């Protein structure tokens, strides 16, 4: 039951993120996940497509499609890697950064409201987080 509840919480979260993605003008949650992964990597940092698909747990074909759509929308740009001109890096454009920043703010606000409404304390959340980290480390 515990793992089913985790899965259900994930489904509910993805539904919320899908609404945020649509309202931000991104085609789908997957594309928003790419923008958020790039944003987590830092303002000036870029990522290789290989690192992105590994980070997001998707296939190389899926990342290629997402990157193509995001580039066409002007939310990312592809640049040659300085250390290897045969390799390509992906980075956010200013528009992509604005969408990622707005989305993460909305996601954080939504999650904070859920936690506040649940009555779960910070200490309880930290304990659950520690337990999840132990479980994931053994998977």
C-alpha positions, 0 to 999 in steps of 0.5 A: 500500500505504501508504494501505491500511495507514492505512485498515486501522489506522483500521479496527482503531482503530475496532473498539477504540473500538466496544468502549469505547463499548459498555462505556461504555453509549453506543449506538455509536462515532458517539455516542462521537465526539460526546462526545469532540469536545465534551470536546476543546472544553473543560470549559465550552465548548459547540458548535453542531451545525453545528460538530460535524458539520463537525468529525466529517465527518458530515451534519447529519441524522446529527448530529441523530440522534446528539444526540437519542439522547445528549440522551435518555440524559442525556449532553448538553444543548442550550442557547440561544446567548447571542449568538443566541437562535435558535441552539442550543449543545450541551454535555456533562452531568456524566454525558457528561463522565465517559464522555468522560473514561473513554473517552479514558483507555482509548483513550490507554492502549490506543494506548500499549500498542500503541506500546510493543509495536511497538518504535516510538520516540518519534522515529519516531512524531514523524517519521511524524506530521510526514509525515502532517501534510504529506500531509493538508495537500495533500489 
